[in-house]
Each structure stands twice: as structure tokens, then as C-alpha cells.
Amino acid sequence: MKKLVVLLISFLLAPLVFAQYNDTLPSYLADLRDAAYGQGAEAAELLSNYNAAVTGISKDYDDVAELNYLAQCEYLTGIGYNIMGDEDNATVHFQKGYDIAQKSLDIKETAEGWATQSDNLGGLCGTKGASYQLLHGYDVIKFSNNALELDPRNAGAQYMIAASWIYAPAIHRNFNTGIDYLNTMLTKSDMDKHDYFDACTAMAYCYLQKKDIDNAKQWLAKAQALYPQNAVVKELEKEIK
């Protein structure tokens, strides 16, 4: 169970039939994302996808947009390494992504800048342990709220706020509140494929904890349809019988 919680942190009501996503990432970032989430890639392939994404971003974008995409690139790479069990490399990429996002925000405050900083700090909370999470968890929420003030439909920021309730220390944890935030994300945000996957796995986890196995199975099935070999999916499969 502890392993499952850590994996879900790194990523973050009845099933909603009409929840949809649009895959808007540049192709090289989508390839990196699919390598990280899909579990089909070895470390060497993940690194190859990472290098291709960095090259593509630097060629196609500049200024704030380039920095925001690079911060997202670091986050996705951190996710990939973390799921492989390589927390050291994951931490390096999450920290780099956090620092790049800060550079972006120093130039101009944007929703994506705040959201990618929140994502990478959330990743660091997952790899550095409970004491780090207690120290910096509030900033994850703060940065996400900053993103939502600029763009109320930012899916990543909505997910991180939901995750702050779902994966919080026991004294602050509230699965019902987390479900409410996920419900808002699923109906009132602009989701990419990985955003939808994160919401589905988080919903499955919440219902598992509430011992509502029927709903847990329905949300797990949605996640399985996207990334059947994902480590979070495999851990949920073990728990949801």
C-alpha cells in the first residue's frame, strides 16, 4: 500500500461518462509522456525521449513558452524514473523542473509556470519523503491556486489540489473532498491524456479506500484503457479485487 501511495503522489461520485481529454502536447513531449506513463521504456529509451523533447522544445519555442515546456519535460522524466524505482534520478529532474519553472515565473507569471512548478514540487514531495512533504506541501497547493487564478481550467493545478487532500498525512486526509475536486477537474478543465489518467487512478484509489469496490473497478478500467502496463495501474489491480 505504501508503494501505491508514493506512485500516486508522483502522478496525484460515480464515473462521469462525458469526461474527455484532448492531447495537445507536441509530439516529442507526448512520446516522452507515453514512455514515462506506459512503462514500456527502459531507462535508456526514457533518456532518448527526454533528449529528443529538449531538442524539439528548444527548436520550436522560446522565452516563457520554452521554459514552461522544459519544466514539464523535466517533470515527465522525473515521473518515468520514479516509477522505475530510480528516486535519485527522479529527484534530479523534479528539482531541475522546479528551477526552470521559477525562471519562467521570474520573467512572467503564467498559469503553466505556476502549474509546472507545483507539479515538480509535488514530485519532490513524493521522492524526498514525509518530512519534506510536511514542510513544502502547502506550497504545492499555493502554486496550484496561483495557476488557477490565471486559468481556472488548468487541469494539472486542479489535480494537485485534489491530490493534496487524497495523499495528505492522515490527520488532513479527506477522500470525499478529493473526489469533489477530481469531479470538478473531470468536468471543468482542459485535460491532456495524462491528466485524465491521473484523475482516473486517483478516483480508483479514493473509492478503494472508501471500500466502494464497484466504483473503484470502473475508474480503474478507464485508467487501464490508457496505460495498461502502468505501475500505478498494476498496484491498484492487486488491491481492487
PAZAPA-4460 file (N, C-alpha, C; in steps of 0.05 Angstrom, whole numbers, plus 32768, in hexadecimal, padded with zeros to 4 digits):
% residues 241
    n_x    n_y    n_z   ca_x   ca_y   ca_z    c_x    c_y    c_z   seq   type   mol
   8010   7FE8   8000   8000   8000   8000   8011   8019   8000     1      M     A
   8027   801A   8010   8038   8031   8011   8043   8037   7FF5     2      K     A
   804C   8022   7FE7   8057   8026   7FCC   8042   8033   7FBA     3      K     A
   8029   802A   7FBC   8013   8034   7FAC   800F   8052   7FB1     4      L     A
   800F   805A   7FCA   800B   8076   7FD1   8022   8087   7FC6     5      V     A
   803B   807E   7FC8   8051   808D   7FBD   804F   8091   7F9F     6      V     A
   8047   807C   7F91   8044   807D   7F74   802E   8090   7F6C     7      L     A
   8018   808F   7F7B   8001   80A0   7F74   8007   80BE   7F79     8      L     A
   8017   80C3   7F8F   801F   80DF   7F94   802F   80EA   7F7D     9      I     A
   8040   80DA   7F71   8050   80E3   7F5B   8040   80E9   7F43    10      S     A
   802A   80DE   7F3F   801B   80E4   7F26   800B   80FD   7F29    11      F     A
   7FDF   80EE   7F5D   7FDA   8100   7F68   7FC9   80F6   7F69    12      L     A
   7E93   80C3   7F88   7E81   80CA   7F73   7E81   80B5   7F5D    13      L     A
   7E72   80B1   7F4F   7E72   809C   7F3A   7E82   80A5   7F23    14      A     A
   7E8C   8092   7F13   7E9B   8099   7EFB   7E8C   80AC   7EE9    15      P     A
   7E99   80BF   7EDD   7E8C   80D3   7ECC   7E8F   80CA   7EAE    16      L     A
   7E79   80C5   7EA2   7E7A   80BA   7E87   7E86   80CE   7E73    17      V     A
   7E81   80E8   7E78   7E88   80FC   7E64   7EA3   8109   7E68    18      F     A
   7EB3   8100   7E7C   7ECD   810B   7E80   7EDF   8105   7E68    19      A     A
   7EEC   8119   7E5C   7EFC   8115   7E45   7F17   8124   7E48    20      Q     A
   7F29   811D   7E36   7F43   812B   7E36   7F4B   8130   7E19    21      Y     A
   7F5C   8143   7E15   7F68   8149   7DFB   7F86   8149   7DFF    22      N     A
   7F93   8139   7DEE   7FB0   8137   7DF0   7FBD   814E   7DE1    23      D     A
   7FC6   8162   7DF0   7FD1   817B   7DE3   7FEF   817D   7DE4    24      T     A
   7FFD   816A   7DF0   801A   816C   7DF3   8027   8169   7DD7    25      L     A
   803E   8177   7DD3   804E   8172   7DBC   8055   8154   7DBA    26      P     A
   8059   814A   7DA2   805C   812D   7D9F   8074   8122   7DAF    27      S     A
   808A   8131   7DB1   80A1   8127   7DC0   809C   8126   7DDE    28      Y     A
   808B   8139   7DE8   8084   8138   7E04   806F   8121   7E09    29      L     A
   805D   811D   7DF6   804A   8107   7DF9   8059   80EC   7DF9    30      A     A
   806E   80EA   7DE8   807D   80D1   7DE8   808B   80CD   7E03    31      D     A
   8096   80E2   7E0E   80A3   80E0   7E29   808F   80D9   7E3E    32      L     A
   8078   80E6   7E3D   8062   80E0   7E50   805A   80C3   7E4F    33      R     A
   8056   80B9   7E36   804D   809D   7E33   8062   8089   7E3C    34      D     A
   807C   8090   7E38   8091   807F   7E42   8091   807E   7E60    35      A     A
   808D   8095   7E6C   808D   8097   7E8A   8075   8089   7E96    36      A     A
   805E   808E   7E8B   8045   8082   7E96   8040   8066   7E8D    37      Y     A
   8048   8060   7E75   8041   8046   7E69   8051   802E   7E73    38      G     A
   8068   8033   7E7F   8078   801E   7E8B   8086   800C   7E77    39      Q     A
   8084   8013   7E5D   8091   8002   7E4A   80AF   8008   7E46    40      G     A
   80B7   801F   7E50   80D2   8029   7E4A   80E6   8021   7E60    41      A     A
   80FE   801B   7E58   8114   8018   7E6B   8120   8033   7E6F    42      E     A
   8133   8035   7E82   813F   804F   7E89   814C   805C   7E71    43      A     A
   8159   804C   7E60   8167   8057   7E48   8153   8063   7E35    44      A     A
   813C   8056   7E31   8127   8061   7E1F   811B   807A   7E2B    45      E     A
   8117   807A   7E45   810C   8092   7E52   811F   80AA   7E4E    46      L     A
   8139   80A5   7E51   814D   80BA   7E4D   814D   80C3   7E30    47      L     A
   814A   80B1   7E1E   8149   80B8   7E01   8131   80CA   7DFB    48      S     A
   811A   80C3   7E06   8102   80D3   7E03   8105   80EE   7E10    49      N     A
   8112   80EF   7E27   8117   8108   7E35   8129   811A   7E24    50      Y     A
   813F   810F   7E19   8151   8120   7E09   8142   812A   7DF0    51      N     A
   8132   8119   7DE4   8123   8122   7DCC   810F   8138   7DD3    52      A     A
   8102   8136   7DEA   80EF   814B   7DF3   80FE   8165   7DF8    53      A     A
   8114   8164   7E06   8123   817C   7E0B   812C   818A   7DF1    54      V     A
   8135   817A   7DDE   813E   8185   7DC4   8126   8191   7DB6    55      T     A
   810F   8183   7DB6   80F8   818D   7DA8   80ED   81A7   7DB4    56      G     A
   80EC   81A8   7DCE   80E2   81C0   7DDC   80F4   81D8   7DD6    57      I     A
   810E   81D3   7DD8   8121   81E9   7DD3   8120   81F3   7DB6    58      S     A
   8118   81E2   7DA4   8116   81EA   7D87   80FC   81F9   7D82    59      K     A
   80E6   81EF   7D8E   80CB   81F9   7D87   80C1   8210   7D98    60      D     A
   80CD   8215   7DB0   80C3   8229   7DC2   80D9   823A   7DCD    61      Y     A
   80D2   8251   7DD7   80E5   8262   7DE5   80D8   8270   7DFC    62      D     A
   80E9   827D   7E0C   80DF   828E   7E22   80CF   827D   7E36    63      D     A
   80B9   8288   7E3F   80A9   827B   7E55   809E   8260   7E4C    64      V     A
   8094   825E   7E33   8089   8245   7E29   809E   822F   7E2A    65      A     A
   80B6   8235   7E21   80CC   8222   7E22   80D1   8218   7E3E    66      E     A
   80D3   822B   7E51   80D8   8223   7E6C   80C2   8212   7E78    67      L     A
   80A9   8219   7E72   8093   820A   7E7D   8092   81ED   7E72    68      N     A
   8098   81EA   7E59   8099   81CF   7E4D   80B1   81C0   7E58    69      Y     A
   80C7   81CD   7E5B   80DF   81BF   7E67   80D9   81B6   7E83    70      L     A
   80CB   81C7   7E93   80C4   81BF   7EAE   80B2   81A6   7EAE    71      A     A
   809F   81A6   7E9B   808D   818F   7E98   809D   8176   7E8F    72      Q     A
   80B0   817A   7E7E   80C2   8165   7E75   80D0   8158   7E8C    73      C     A
   80DB   8169   7E9E   80E9   815E   7EB5   80D6   814F   7EC8    74      E     A
   80BE   8159   7ECB   80AB   814C   7EDC   80A4   8130   7ED1    75      Y     A
   809E   812E   7EB7   8097   8115   7EAB   80AE   8101   7EAD    76      L     A
   80C6   810B   7EAA   80DE   80F9   7EAD   80E1   80F0   7EC9    77      T     A
   80DC   8102   7EDC   80DD   80FA   7EF8   80C8   80E5   7EFF    78      G     A
   80B0   80E7   7EF3   809C   80D3   7EF7   80A6   80B8   7EED    79      I     A
   80B2   80B9   7ED5   80BC   809F   7ECA   80D0   8092   7EDB    80      G     A
   80E4   80A1   7EE4   80F8   8095   7EF5   80ED   808C   7F10    81      Y     A
   80DA   809B   7F1B   80CE   8094   7F35   80BF   8079   7F33    82      N     A
   80B1   8076   7F1D   80A2   805D   7F1A   80B5   8045   7F16    83      I     A
   80CC   804B   7F0A   80E0   8036   7F07   80ED   802F   7F22    84      M     A
   80E9   803F   7F36   80F5   803B   7F50   810F   804A   7F54    85      G     A
   8116   805B   7F41   812F   806B   7F42   8128   8086   7F4D    86      D     A
   8125   8088   7F68   811E   80A1   7F75   8133   80B6   7F73    87      E     A
   814D   80AE   7F71   8162   80C1   7F6F   8160   80D2   7F55    88      D     A
   815D   80C4   7F3F   815B   80D2   7F25   8140   80E1   7F24    89      N     A
   812B   80D5   7F2F   8112   80E3   7F30   8114   80FE   7F3E    90      A     A
   8122   80FD   7F55   8125   8116   7F65   8135   812B   7F55    91      T     A
   814A   8122   7F47   815A   8135   7F37   8148   8143   7F23    92      V     A
   8137   8134   7F15   8126   8140   7F00   8110   8151   7F0D    93      H     A
   8104   8148   7F22   80F0   8159   7F2F   80FC   8174   7F39    94      F     A
   8114   8172   7F44   8121   818B   7F4D   8128   819D   7F36    95      Q     A
   8131   8192   7F20   8138   81A2   7F09   811F   81AF   7EFD    96      K     A
   8109   819F   7EFD   80EF   81AA   7EF3   80E5   81C1   7F04    97      G     A
   80E8   81BD   7F1F   80E0   81D2   7F31   80F0   81EC   7F2C    98      Y     A
   810A   81E9   7F28   811B   8201   7F24   8115   820E   7F09    99      D     A
   810F   81FE   7EF4   8108   820A   7EDA   80EE   8219   7EDC   100      I     A
   80DB   820D   7EEA   80C1   821B   7EED   80C4   8235   7EFC   101      A     A
   80D6   8236   7F0F   80DB   824F   7F1D   80E7   8264   7F0A   102      Q     A
   80F9   825C   7EF9   8104   826E   7EE5   80ED   827A   7ED3   103      K     A
   80DB   8268   7ECC   80C4   8271   7EBC   80B3   8286   7ECB   104      S     A
   80AE   8280   7EE4   809D   8292   7EF4   80AB   82AD   7EF9   105      L     A
   80C6   82AC   7EFA   80D5   82C5   7EFE   80D2   82D8   7EE6   106      D     A
   80CE   82CC   7ECF   80C9   82DC   7EB7   80AC   82E5   7EB5   107      I     A
   809A   82D3   7EB9   807D   82D9   7EB7   806E   82C4   7EC6   108      K     A
   805A   82CC   7ED6   8049   82B9   7EE4   8034   82AE   7ED0   109      E     A
   8034   8294   7ECD   8020   8287   7EBC   8015   826F   7ECB   110      T     A
   7FFD   8266   7EC2   7FF1   824F   7ECE   8003   8236   7ECB   111      A     A
   800F   8233   7EB3   801F   821C   7EAE   8039   821D   7EBF   112      E     A
   8044   8235   7EC3   805B   8237   7ED4   8056   822E   7EF1   113      G     A
   803F   8238   7EFC   8038   8230   7F17   8031   8213   7F18   114      W     A
   8023   8209   7F04   801B   81ED   7F04   8033   81DA   7F03   115      A     A
   8046   81E0   7EF1   805E   81CE   7EEF   806F   81D0   7F08   116      T     A
   8070   81E7   7F15   807F   81E9   7F2E   8071   81D8   7F43   117      Q     A
   8057   81D9   7F44   8048   81C9   7F57   804C   81AB   7F52   118      S     A
   804B   81A3   7F38   804F   8187   7F30   806A   817D   7F3A   119      D     A
   807F   818C   7F34   809A   8183   7F3B   809E   8183   7F5A   120      N     A
   8093   8197   7F68   8095   8196   7F85   8085   817F   7F90   121      L     A
   806E   8179   7F84   8060   8161   7F8D   8070   8147   7F89   122      G     A
   807F   8146   7F72   8091   812F   7F6D   80A6   812D   7F83   123      G     A
   80B1   8144   7F8A   80C6   8144   7F9F   80BA   813B   7FBA   124      L     A
   80A1   8143   7FBF   8094   813A   7FD8   8092   811B   7FD8   125      C     A
   808E   8110   7FC0   808C   80F3   7FBF   80A6   80E4   7FC2   126      G     A
   80BC   80F0   7FB7   80D6   80E2   7FB8   80E6   80E8   7FD2   127      T     A
   80E1   80FF   7FDE   80F0   8107   7FF5   80E4   80FF   8010   128      K     A
   80CB   80F5   8010   80C0   80EA   8028   80AE   80FC   8037   129      G     A
   80A4   80F1   804E   808E   80FE   805D   8096   8119   8069   130      A     A
   80AF   811B   8073   80B7   8134   8080   80B9   814A   806B   131      S     A
   80C3   8144   8053   80C4   8158   803E   80A7   8160   8035   132      Y     A
   8096   814C   8034   807A   8151   802C   806C   8163   8041   133      Q     A
   8071   815F   805A   8065   816F   806F   806F   818C   806D   134      L     A
   8089   818F   8065   8095   81A9   8064   808C   81B9   804B   135      L     A
   8088   81AB   8035   8083   81B9   801C   8068   81B3   8010   136      H     A
   8058   81A2   801C   803E   819B   8011   802C   81B3   800D   137      G     A
   802D   81C6   801F   801C   81DE   801C   8023   81ED   8003   138      Y     A
   803D   81EE   7FFC   8045   81FD   7FE4   803A   81F0   7FCB   139      D     A
   8037   81D6   7FCB   802B   81C8   7FB4   800F   81D3   7FAF   140      V     A
   8000   81D5   7FC5   7FE4   81E0   7FC3   7FE5   81FE   7FBB   141      I     A
   7FF7   820D   7FC7   7FF9   8229   7FC1   7FFF   822E   7FA4   142      K     A
   8013   8220   7F99   801A   8223   7F7D   8003   821B   7F6A   143      F     A
   7FF5   8206   7F72   7FDE   81FD   7F62   7FC8   8212   7F62   144      S     A
   7FC3   821D   7F79   7FAF   8232   7F7A   7FB7   824B   7F6A   145      N     A
   7FD1   8251   7F6A   7FDB   8267   7F5A   7FD5   8262   7F3C   146      N     A
   7FD9   8248   7F34   7FD3   8241   7F18   7FB6   8244   7F12   147      A     A
   7FA5   823B   7F24   7F88   823C   7F1F   7F7D   8258   7F1F   148      L     A
   7F8A   826B   7F2D   7F82   8287   7F2C   7F86   8292   7F0F   149      E     A
   7F9A   8288   7F02   7FA0   8291   7EE6   7F91   8281   7ED1   150      L     A
   7F8C   8267   7ED8   7F7D   8256   7EC5   7F6E   8242   7ED6   151      D     A
   7F54   8247   7EDB   7F43   8235   7EEB   7F40   8219   7EDF   152      P     A
   7F47   8215   7EC6   7F44   81FB   7EB9   7F5E   81EB   7EB8   153      R     A
   7F72   81F4   7EC6   7F8C   81E6   7EC5   7F89   81CB   7ED4   154      N     A
   7F8B   81B6   7EC5   7F86   819B   7ECF   7F9C   8192   7EE3   155      A     A
   7FB5   8198   7EDD   7FCA   8190   7EEF   7FC8   819C   7F0A   156      G     A
   7FC1   81B5   7F0B   7FBE   81C3   7F25   7FA6   81B8   7F34   157      A     A
   7F90   81B3   7F26   7F79   81A7   7F33   7F80   818B   7F3F   158      Q     A
   7F8F   817C   7F30   7F97   8161   7F3A   7FA8   8163   7F53   159      Y     A
   7FBB   8176   7F53   7FCD   8178   7F6A   7FBE   8180   7F84   160      M     A
   7FA9   8190   7F81   7F99   8197   7F98   7F89   817F   7FA1   161      I     A
   7F7E   8170   7F8F   7F70   8158   7F96   7F83   8144   7FA5   162      A     A
   7F9B   8141   7F99   7FAF   812F   7FA5   7FB7   8137   7FC1   163      A     A
   7FB6   8152   7FC6   7FBE   815B   7FE1   7FAB   8152   7FF6   164      S     A
   7F92   814C   7FEF   7F7F   8141   8002   7F80   8122   8003   165      W     A
   7F86   8116   7FEC   7F85   80F9   7FEA   7F9D   80EC   7FF6   166      I     A
   7FB5   80F8   7FF2   7FCE   80EC   7FFB   7FDB   80FB   8012   167      Y     A
   7FCC   810B   801F   7FD6   811A   8036   7FDB   8108   804D   168      A     A
   7FEC   8111   8061   7FEE   8101   807A   7FD2   80FC   8085   169      P     A
   7FCF   80E6   8094   7FB5   80DC   809C   7FA4   80F2   80AA   170      A     A
   7FB0   8103   80BA   7FA1   8117   80C9   7F93   812B   80B6   171      I     A
   7F9D   812F   809E   7F92   8142   808C   7F84   8135   8074   172      H     A
   7F85   811B   8072   7F7B   810D   805A   7F5C   810D   805A   173      R     A
   7F51   8111   8042   7F34   8110   803F   7F2D   8107   8023   174      N     A
   7F25   80EE   8020   7F20   80E2   8006   7F07   80EE   7FF9   175      F     A
   7EF3   80F5   8009   7EDB   8101   7FFD   7EE1   811D   7FF0   176      N     A
   7EF1   812D   7FFE   7EF9   8147   7FF3   7F0A   8143   7FDA   177      T     A
   7F1C   812F   7FDB   7F2D   8129   7FC4   7F1C   8121   7FAC   178      G     A
   7F07   8111   7FB0   7EF5   8109   7F9B   7EE6   8121   7F90   179      I     A
   7EDE   8133   7FA1   7ED0   814B   7F97   7EE3   815B   7F85   180      D     A
   7EFC   815E   7F8D   7F0F   816D   7F7C   7F14   815F   7F62   181      Y     A
   7F16   8144   7F62   7F1A   8135   7F4A   7F02   8137   7F38   182      L     A
   7EEA   8137   7F43   7ED2   813A   7F34   7ED2   8155   7F25   183      N     A
   7EDB   816A   7F32   7EDD   8184   7F25   7EF1   8183   7F0F   184      T     A
   7F08   8176   7F14   7F1D   8174   7F00   7F12   8165   7EE7   185      M     A
   7F03   8150   7EEB   7EF9   8140   7ED5   7EE4   814E   7EC4   186      L     A
   7ED7   8162   7ECF   7EC1   816F   7EC1   7EC8   818C   7EBA   187      T     A
   7EDB   8198   7EC7   7EE0   81B5   7EC3   7EFE   81BB   7EC0   188      K     A
   7F0C   81AB   7EB1   7F28   81B1   7EAB   7F2F   81A8   7E8F   189      S     A
   7F47   81B1   7E86   7F51   81A9   7E6C   7F66   8194   7E6F   190      D     A
   7F5E   817B   7E6D   7F6F   8164   7E73   7F7E   815A   7E5B   191      M     A
   7F97   8153   7E5F   7FA6   8142   7E4D   7FA3   8125   7E56   192      D     A
   7FAE   8112   7E47   7FAB   80F6   7E4C   7FB5   80EF   7E68   193      K     A
   7FCC   80F9   7E70   7FD7   80F2   7E8A   7FC7   80FF   7EA1   194      H     A
   7FBB   8116   7E9C   7FAA   8122   7EB1   7F92   810F   7EB6   195      D     A
   7F86   8106   7EA1   7F6E   80F4   7EA4   7F77   80DA   7EB2   196      Y     A
   7F8E   80CF   7EAA   7F97   80B7   7EB7   7F9C   80BB   7ED5   197      F     A
   7FA9   80D2   7EDC   7FAE   80D7   7EF8   7F93   80D9   7F08   198      D     A
   7F7F   80E6   7EFC   7F65   80E9   7F09   7F58   80CD   7F0D   199      A     A
   7F5A   80BC   7EF9   7F4E   80A2   7EFB   7F5B   8091   7F10   200      C     A
   7F76   8091   7F11   7F83   8081   7F26   7F7E   808C   7F42   201      T     A
   7F7C   80A6   7F44   7F77   80B2   7F5E   7F5A   80AB   7F67   202      A     A
   7F47   80AC   7F54   7F2C   80A4   7F5B   7F2B   8087   7F64   203      M     A
   7F39   8075   7F55   7F39   8059   7F5C   7F45   8055   7F78   204      A     A
   7F5A   8064   7F7E   7F66   8062   7F99   7F53   806C   7FAF   205      Y     A
   7F46   8082   7FAA   7F33   808D   7FBE   7F1D   8079   7FC4   206      C     A
   7F11   806E   7FAF   7EFC   805B   7FB3   7F05   8041   7FC0   207      Y     A
   7F1E   8039   7FBA   7F2A   8022   7FC8   7F2C   8028   7FE6   208      L     A
   7F35   803F   7FED   7F37   8046   8009   7F1C   8048   8017   209      Q     A
   7F07   804F   8008   7EEC   8051   8012   7EDE   8036   8011   210      K     A
   7EEC   8022   8007   7EE2   8006   8005   7ECA   8005   7FF2   211      K     A
   7EC9   8017   7FDF   7EB4   8017   7FCA   7EC1   800A   7FB2   212      D     A
   7EC2   7FEF   7FB2   7ED1   7FE1   7F9E   7EC6   7FE3   7F82   213      I     A
   7EAB   7FE5   7F80   7E9F   7FE7   7F65   7EA8   8000   7F57   214      D     A
   7EA7   8017   7F65   7EB1   8030   7F58   7ECF   802F   7F54   215      N     A
   7EDE   8023   7F66   7EFB   8021   7F63   7F01   8011   7F49   216      A     A
   7EF3   7FFC   7F44   7EF7   7FEC   7F2C   7EF1   7FFC   7F13   217      K     A
   7EDC   800C   7F13   7ED5   801B   7EFC   7EEA   8030   7EF5   218      Q     A
   7EF4   803D   7F09   7F09   8051   7F04   7F24   8044   7EFC   219      W     A
   7F29   802D   7F08   7F41   801E   7F01   7F40   8016   7EE3   220      L     A
   7F29   800D   7EDA   7F26   8005   7EBE   7F2C   801C   7EAB   221      A     A
   7F24   8034   7EB2   7F2A   804B   7EA2   7F48   8050   7EA0   222      K     A
   7F56   804D   7EB7   7F73   8050   7EB7   7F81   803A   7EA7   223      A     A
   7F77   8021   7EAA   7F82   800A   7E9B   7F80   800E   7E7D   224      Q     A
   7F6B   801B   7E74   7F68   8020   7E57   7F7D   8032   7E4C   225      A     A
   7F88   8043   7E5D   7F9D   8056   7E54   7FB9   804B   7E56   226      L     A
   7FC0   8041   7E6D   7FDB   8036   7E73   7FD9   801C   7E83   227      Y     A
   7FD3   8006   7E75   7FCE   7FED   7E84   7FE6   7FE3   7E93   228      P     A
   7FFF   7FEA   7E8B   8017   7FDF   7E98   8022   7FF3   7EAD   229      Q     A
   8014   8009   7EB1   801E   801D   7EC4   8020   8011   7EE0   230      N     A
   8035   8019   7EEF   803A   800E   7F09   8023   8014   7F1D   231      A     A
   8018   802C   7F1B   8001   8033   7F2D   7FEA   8021   7F27   232      V     A
   7FE4   801D   7F0D   7FCE   800B   7F06   7FD3   7FEF   7F11   233      V     A
   7FEC   7FE5   7F0E   7FF2   7FCA   7F18   7FEE   7FC8   7F36   234      K     A
   7FF6   7FDD   7F45   7FF3   7FDC   7F62   7FD5   7FDD   7F69   235      E     A
   7FC6   7FED   7F5B   7FA9   7FEE   7F60   7F9C   7FD4   7F5A   236      L     A
   7FA5   7FC6   7F45   7F99   7FAC   7F3E   7F9D   7F98   7F54   237      E     A
   7FB4   7F9A   7F62   7FB8   7F88   7F79   7FA5   7F8D   7F90   238      K     A
   7F9E   7FA7   7F93   7F8E   7FAF   7FAA   7F70   7FAD   7FA5   239      E     A
   7F68   7FB1   7F8C   7F4C   7FB1   7F85   7F44   7F96   7F7A   240      I     A
   7F38   7F86   7F8A   7F30   7F6B   7F82   7F12   7F6A   7F7B   241      K     A
***
